[in-house]
Amino acid sequence: MSTPVLALHASTHAQSTHSSPSSAERLGKVFYPVKADIEGNIKKLQAIAKKKHRGITLHQLLREEQAAGGPMPAAGDALLWLKRALQFMNTFLGAVASGGDAGVAARAAYSSTLEKHHGFVVRRTFSVGLSAAPSTDSILERLGGTGANKAEVRADLAEWVAAAAPLIVAIDSLLIKQGLDPGA
C-alpha cells in the first residue's frame, strides 16, 4: 500500500470529502453544479461500498469491480469524477487563498481541471456560469462570515487547500495505478 488512500475505507473517504459540498454551497449558486457533482459521487461510493462489506477500502472496491469485467466500474467512475471536482475546488480555492481574483481563479481552475472532460454544451454552460462568479470579497465574506478578517480567511483557505491536496493526489495515483483515469 504505497499511498494512504489505498487503505482508506470507502465510507471514511466519502465522509472526509463531505465538507467540500458545504464549502461549494457557501460560495454561491454558480458553484451548485460542482456541489451536486461532489455529493452525487460521494453517495454513489457510499452505496457501492454498502453493497459490498463493511471495511472495504477504495483500492479493494476498485479491484473487485475491475475483476468483474465490463466497462468503467461504477466506483471507478464515481471516484474519477469526485477527484476532478475536488481538483477544481482545490485549484480555485488555492488561487483565492493566494490573493487571486475569484472570477479569474474560477475560470483558470475550470480550464485546468474539468474543461477537457466536458463536451461543448457543458463547457459553454460552465463558461456562462463562471462569468457570474461572485467577487473575491463576496467569497471571502461567505466563507469567513460578515466582517471576517480577509487575511485570516485566506490563511484558513490555504490550510484547507494544503490539507486536501494529499488526498486528491492519493486518489489520482490510485486511479492511474488501476488504469481508471483515461486523461492521465
Solvent accessible surface area in square Angstrom, and as a share of the most:
residue,aa,sasa,rsa
1,M,172,0.77
2,S,97,0.63
3,T,34,0.20
4,P,110,0.69
5,V,2,0.01
6,L,4,0.02
7,A,48,0.37
8,L,42,0.21
9,H,80,0.36
10,A,0,0.00
11,S,48,0.31
12,T,60,0.35
13,H,0,0.00
14,A,0,0.00
15,Q,120,0.53
16,S,62,0.40
17,T,4,0.03
18,H,85,0.38
19,S,58,0.38
20,S,3,0.02
21,P,3,0.02
22,S,60,0.38
23,S,15,0.09
24,A,0,0.00
25,E,80,0.36
26,R,124,0.45
27,L,0,0.00
28,G,9,0.09
29,K,158,0.67
30,V,29,0.17
31,F,1,0.00
32,Y,95,0.36
33,P,74,0.46
34,V,4,0.03
35,K,37,0.16
36,A,64,0.49
37,D,49,0.26
38,I,0,0.00
39,E,43,0.19
40,G,29,0.28
41,N,6,0.03
42,I,0,0.00
43,K,126,0.54
44,K,104,0.44
45,L,0,0.00
46,Q,62,0.28
47,A,50,0.39
48,I,24,0.12
49,A,8,0.07
50,K,178,0.75
51,K,171,0.72
52,K,79,0.33
53,H,102,0.45
54,R,228,0.83
55,G,38,0.36
56,I,4,0.02
57,T,10,0.06
58,L,1,0.00
59,H,21,0.09
60,Q,65,0.29
61,L,0,0.00
62,L,1,0.00
63,R,120,0.44
64,E,72,0.32
65,E,27,0.12
66,Q,65,0.29
67,A,91,0.71
68,A,90,0.70
69,G,48,0.46
70,G,69,0.67
71,P,123,0.77
72,M,70,0.31
73,P,16,0.10
74,A,59,0.46
75,A,0,0.00
76,G,0,0.00
77,D,52,0.27
78,A,0,0.00
79,L,0,0.00
80,L,4,0.02
81,W,61,0.22
82,L,0,0.00
83,K,9,0.04
84,R,10,0.04
85,A,1,0.01
86,L,8,0.04
87,Q,48,0.21
88,F,0,0.00
89,M,0,0.00
90,N,15,0.08
91,T,60,0.35
92,F,0,0.00
93,L,2,0.01
94,G,18,0.17
95,A,36,0.28
96,V,0,0.00
97,A,15,0.12
98,S,98,0.64
99,G,48,0.46
100,G,27,0.26
101,D,80,0.41
102,A,0,0.00
103,G,12,0.12
104,V,88,0.51
105,A,6,0.04
106,A,0,0.00
107,R,110,0.40
108,A,56,0.44
109,A,1,0.00
110,Y,10,0.04
111,S,63,0.41
112,S,69,0.44
113,T,11,0.07
114,L,7,0.03
115,E,62,0.28
116,K,143,0.60
117,H,49,0.22
118,H,29,0.13
119,G,45,0.43
120,F,135,0.56
121,V,112,0.64
122,V,64,0.37
123,R,85,0.31
124,R,127,0.46
125,T,87,0.51
126,F,30,0.12
127,S,51,0.33
128,V,97,0.56
129,G,25,0.24
130,L,5,0.02
131,S,81,0.52
132,A,76,0.59
133,A,20,0.15
134,P,21,0.13
135,S,64,0.42
136,T,18,0.11
137,D,78,0.41
138,S,36,0.24
139,I,0,0.00
140,L,2,0.01
141,E,87,0.39
142,R,101,0.37
143,L,25,0.13
144,G,36,0.35
145,G,33,0.32
146,T,126,0.73
147,G,74,0.72
148,A,37,0.28
149,N,81,0.42
150,K,94,0.40
151,A,72,0.56
152,E,110,0.49
153,V,11,0.07
154,R,56,0.20
155,A,52,0.40
156,D,92,0.48
157,L,14,0.07
158,A,48,0.37
159,E,120,0.54
160,W,67,0.24
161,V,27,0.16
162,A,66,0.51
163,A,78,0.60
164,A,19,0.15
165,A,37,0.29
166,P,81,0.51
167,L,42,0.21
168,I,13,0.07
169,V,96,0.55
170,A,4,0.03
171,I,0,0.00
172,D,35,0.18
173,S,43,0.28
174,L,1,0.00
175,L,0,0.00
176,I,86,0.44
177,K,127,0.54
178,Q,26,0.11
179,G,65,0.62
180,L,10,0.05
181,D,16,0.08
182,P,110,0.69
183,G,50,0.48
184,A,85,0.66
